[in-house]
Amino acid sequence: MASPALERRLGLGDAVALGLGSMIGAGVFAVWAPAAHAAGSALLVGLGIAATVAFANATASAQLAAVHPTSGGTYAYGRAELGPWWGFLAGWSFVIGKTASCAAMAMTFAAYVAPPGAERVVAIIAVLALTATNLLGVTRTALLTRVVVVVVLIGLAVAVGGALAAPDAEGRLTGIPYGGDLYGVLQSAGLLFFAFAGYARIATLGEEVRDPQRTIPRAIIVTFAVAIVVYVAVGVGVLHALGPDGAASSADPVATAATTGWPWAGPIVRVVAAAASLGALLALIAGIGRTSFAMAREGDLPRALAVVHPTRHVPHRAELALAVVVVALVATIDLRGAIGFSSFGVLLYYVVANVAAWRQHGEARRYPRALQVIGAAGCLVLACTLPWPSVAIGAATVAIGIVYRIVRLRIGDHRNCPR
């Protein structure tokens, strides 16, 4: 008996909400401190570089999604346009990078709301609760994400307003406490890219979106446009209120910036930051579950994961397996370096997306090939300028995946040999 298929239940608003829920999450509250430490007053230059690379990636994803409206995102696009190995590299990079992001989002949420000593327990509860929400069905995921997005945007508006109202902020945008060398600017761009990568979640829902050839490209571009406006506003506000040195030294720069102008705004921003972490975690679980489902369907992950629930129409085994791995990470590992590791995996994912989009021609082509060149080259440069432990661990994990696939293929060839 064939496994039930995923159902096309999501419209443009749902897809945009899921994308924003992934992009405007914990990253917009947490990424400014390490980025400011790397780039100093050139933080906004790093943001501009990250946005340029992310825009190129967004157009590549939109172009590919219009032709390949299927689950799996660049994993599916890479297989279709370039071959199975390219698809596997994209899918594996996405899964490992975003699994680390899930753990980081859960622990960020717990850092804002949990009493001292209970952070890991609260983070685990958050993972289990949001996995259960996803298992109820993707339309419920989209509805909850809409609510979270609205709350986060209101909270960020309060934060920006408080930051810009700071009475003693003159001149802070022009201070250069860290020198702002090119390597630091590029490293800040790689770290800031972590916050931009959420629009990939829209593409992974290709089999659950109505009229995907139109809806997915539009949703990706709309999501990116809204996110860049929000990030620029928050970045300017943080620098205006705190300056680069204050942003770099703050554990919660957005909340701290808000209180410089409006002292009452701090608790509101912290609550919103917790909500943003939950929104990003919710969307991440949905996206990774569907990429894992697509990879299992092709045999690149255990085929037992390629099962859709008969009534909820969600890839429940893939999402349950993800929850087990994330809980294990939260319970055992210090994830302060998870942003760099996640960025490494996601940047490799988009290298494949840009190469695949560059290969398209004729009616499939929607954007100039120059954008794909900028996207691929930019991803490689940013990946190489991330903190070296993130690069080393990321490269080793990618190598493990490649060895796994080689062994699986050889076992399959051996079984298929005539006796």
N, C-alpha and C positions, 0 to 999 in steps of 0.2 A: 504493500500500500504506500502510495507516494506521500511524502511529508506535506502538510498544508503550506500554502504559499503566503508570503507577506502581502498585506493589503494596502492599497493606495488610499490613505485616509487624510493625508496632510495637504493643506493648501499653502499659498504663498506666505500668509501671515504666520502659520505654524512653523514653516521652514525658517523664516527670518527670526522668529522667537528662539528656536533651537540654536541657530547660529550665534545670535547675540548672547544667549545664555552661556555659550562656550567662550566667546571672546571677551565679554564684559564680566569677568569672574574674579577670582582671587588675584589674578595677575595684575589687574589695574590697581589693586591696593598694595601689592607686595613688591612689584618689580622696580619701583622707582629708586629705592635705596641702593641695591647693587648696581643699577645702571648709572646712577649719579656718581657712585664711587669710582666706576670705570671711566666715565667721560667728563666728569666735572660740569662746568657750565656748557659744554658741548652736548649735554643730554638731549636737547631737542634736535641736534644734528643726527644723533644716533636714532632717535625716534623717526626722523625723516627717512633715514636709510632703511630701517626696518619696515616702514610703511611702503616704500618703493618696492622692495623685494616682495612684501606681502601682496601688494597690488598685482604685480606680475604673476605671482602664484595664483591669485584669485581669478584672474582672467584665464589662465591655463585650465584651472579646475572647472570654470564655467563652460569653456569651450568643449572640454572632454565630456562633461556631464550631459550636455545637450545631445551628444551622439551615443553615449553609453549610459542610459538611465537605469542603472542596476546597483544593487548593494555592493559595498566594498570600496567605493571611492577610487583612489589612484591604484589600489591593488588590482581592481578590475580594469581600469584604463591601461595600466602598464601591460597586463596580460594581452589585452586586445590589440594594442598599437605596437608593442615592442617585443612581446614574448613572455613566457611563464617566469623566467628568472627575474626579469625587471619587475614584474608584478609582485613576485615574492619579496624582493628587496623593499619595495614600497610598503607592502602590507606588514611585513615583520618590523620595519622601522616605525611604522605608525603604532602598532600594538605595543611594542616595548616602550616607546616614548610616552605614549598616552596612558599606559598603565602606571608609570611613574608619576604622571600628572594627577591621576586619580588619588593616589596616596598623598601627594602633596596638597591637593585641594581639601581632602578630608582632614589632614593635620592642620591646615590653615584655619579651617572652620573651628576645629577644637581649640586652637590657640586663642580665638576670640571669645569663646563662650564657656569653656570648661574650667572648673576650679583647678588650682595647682595640683599636679600629680595625677589627674584624671584625663589628661589630654588624649592618650592613646585609646582608652575605653570609649570616650565620646566619639572619637574619629571612627572607630570600628562600628559603633551604633549607627553613625551617619551613613557609612557605606552600605550596611545591611538594609537600612530603611529606604535608601534611594534605589537600591537594587530591586527591592520589593515593589516600589513605585513603577519602575520600568517594566517589571514583569506583569503588571496589570494591563499594559497596552500602551502603544506609542502615542495615542491621542491624549491620554492622561499625562504622559510625559510632557507633551507640547503645552497642555493647559497649565500645568504647574510652572513650567519654564516661563510662560508669558507673565504670570504673576511675579515671579522672581525678577525678571527683566525690568518690569515697571518699578518695582521697589528699589532696585539698584540704581536705575537712572535718576529717580527722585533723590536718593541719597547722595549720588555723585553731584547732582546739581547743588545740593546744600553744601557739599564739601568745596566745590569750586567757588561758590558764592562767599563762603567764609574765608577761603584763602585769598581771594581777590580783595576782600574787605580789610585785610591786614593793615593796620595803621602805620606800621614802620617797615614797609616792604620795599621802599625805594632803593634801587640799585642792586638788588639781589640777583636779578637776572644776568648781570654782567660780571659777577665775581668769578674768578677762575682758581679755586683752591687746589685742584688736582692736575692742572696742566693741560688736560684735554688732548693727549697725543692720539695719533691715528689708530693705533692698536686698541687703545681704551675706548675710542668712539665705536670702532667695529665690534668690540666685545659688548658694549652696551646695546648696540643694535641687535646682536644675537640674543641677548637676554630679553630685550623688549619684544623680539619676535615671538617669544613664548606666549605673550598676551594676544598676538594677532591670529594665531593659528586655528581659531575655532570654526572658521567658515568651512573647514574640511568636513565638519560634522554634517553639514547639509548634504554634501555629495555622498556620504556613506548611507544616506536614507533614500537612495535612488529608487528602490522598489516600493516605497511607501508614500511617495509624493504624487499627487494628481497632476496630470499633464507635465511630466518631468522635463521634457525638452524645452519648455518655456519657463516653468516654475523654478527649477534649480539654478540656471544661470542668473535669472533675475534676483533670486533670493541671495545668492552669493555676493553680487555686486551691491545690493541694498545693505546687507549686513556689514560689509566692509566699509561702505561710506559712512554709516552711522557710527561704527566703532572708531574710525579715525578722527571724526569730529570730537567724540568723547575723550579719546586719549590725548589729543592736542590740548583740549580744555583743561584736563586734569594735570598734564605735564606743566603747562604754563602756570596754573594755579599753585602747584607744589613749589616750583622754582621761585615764583613771585613771593610766596609767604616765607619759605625757609631758606632759599638760596641753595646752591649745590652742596655745600658742606652740611647744612642742616638736614637736607633730604638724605644724604648718604649716611648720616649717623642716626637716623630715626628708625625705630622698629616698625612704626606705623605712620609713614609720612603723610598719607592722605588725611587721616584723622587729625594728626598734629597740625597740618596746614590749615585745616578747617577751623580749629580752635583758636588760631592766631587772630582771626577776625570775629568769629562768633564762638565764644567759649562754650555755649550750650550745645554746639553741633557735634562735639566729640563722641558722646554715647550713640547718637543717631548713626554716625558714619561707621562706628564699630559694629553695630547691629547689621547694617547694610552689608558690610564686608563679609560677615558670617553668612548672610543670605546669598551673596554673590558666589561664595565658595560652594555652597550647596547647589546653586544653579549650574555652575560649571561642572561639578561632579555628576549631576544628573544627566547632562547632555553628553559628557564623556562616556559614561557607562553605556548609553544608547549607541553611540558611534563605534566604540571599540567592540561591543557585542556584535554589531552587524558586520564589521570588517572581519572579525574572527569567524563569524558564520560563513561569510563569502570564502575565506581561505579554507575552512574545513570542507566546504562544498567541493572545492577543487583538489582536496587532499593535501594541502600545504599545512594544515593543522589536523589533528585527529578528526576523522569523519563523524565521530560521535557528537561533535559540537554542531554539526550541520542539521539541526532539527528545529522546526518551528512549532510552537505550542498550538494544539488543535483548536483552541477557543480564543486565546489571547492574541494569537498571530504575532508572537515575538520570538526571537531566537533564545529561548530560555536557558538552554544548556550552556551556550556561549557566555551569557551574562552571569550565570551562577559560577562558572569556572573563573571568570574575571573577578568576581567578588571574593572568591577564595584567595586568589593571588594578592589582591589589594589588601585584604585583611592581614595576610601574612606579612606584607611589607610594612604596613602601619604598626604591627605589633613588634617587629624585630629590627627595623632599620631606621637610622637617622637620615632624614630626607632633605637636609638643608641644601644639598647639591642637586636636588631633583630637577630644578628648573633648567640647569645646564644640560643634564642628561636628556631631559625631555626635548629641549630645543635641538639637540644633536639628532635625535631620531626623526623629529618632524621635518627638519631641514633636508635630510636625506630623502624623506618621503616626497618632498616638493621638487627635488632634483628630478626624480622619475616623472612627476607630473609635467614639468616643463619640457623634458625630452619627448614625452609622449605627445604633448600638444604641438611641439615643433614638427613632428612627423605628419600631422594632419594636413590635408589640402582640400581644394575644391570647396564644396558647399559647407563642409565641416568647419572651415576656417572663419573665425569671427574677429580675431585680433591679430596685429602684426607679429611676425616671427621674432622681431627684435625684443618684444616683451618676454618671450620665452628664454632668449639668450640672457637677458638681464636677470630673470628669475633663477635660472640654473646656476649661472656664475655667482650671483649674489648669495644663494644658499650655500654653495661650497665655501665661499670666503667666510661667511658668518660661522659656519660649522667649524672651520679650522681655527677661528679666533676665540672660540669659547674657552673657558678655563680648562687646562690640560687634563685634569682628572676626568671631567665629563667626556672629553674627546676619547680618552683611553678606554674608559669603561664602555662608552657607547660603541666604539669600534670592536671591542672584544665581544659584546653581546650580539652585534650584527654578524660577526664571524661564527658564533655559536649557531645562529639560525641557518647560516649557509651550510655549515657542516651537517646539521640536522637534515636539511633538504637533500644534500648529496647522498647521505646514508639511506634516506627513505626511497629515493629514486633507484639506488642500486639494489635495495631489497626488493623493490617492485620488479625491476628487470630480471632479477634472479628467479622470482616466482613465476614470471611469464615465459622463462626459457623452456623450450621443449625438452622433455626428458627422454 
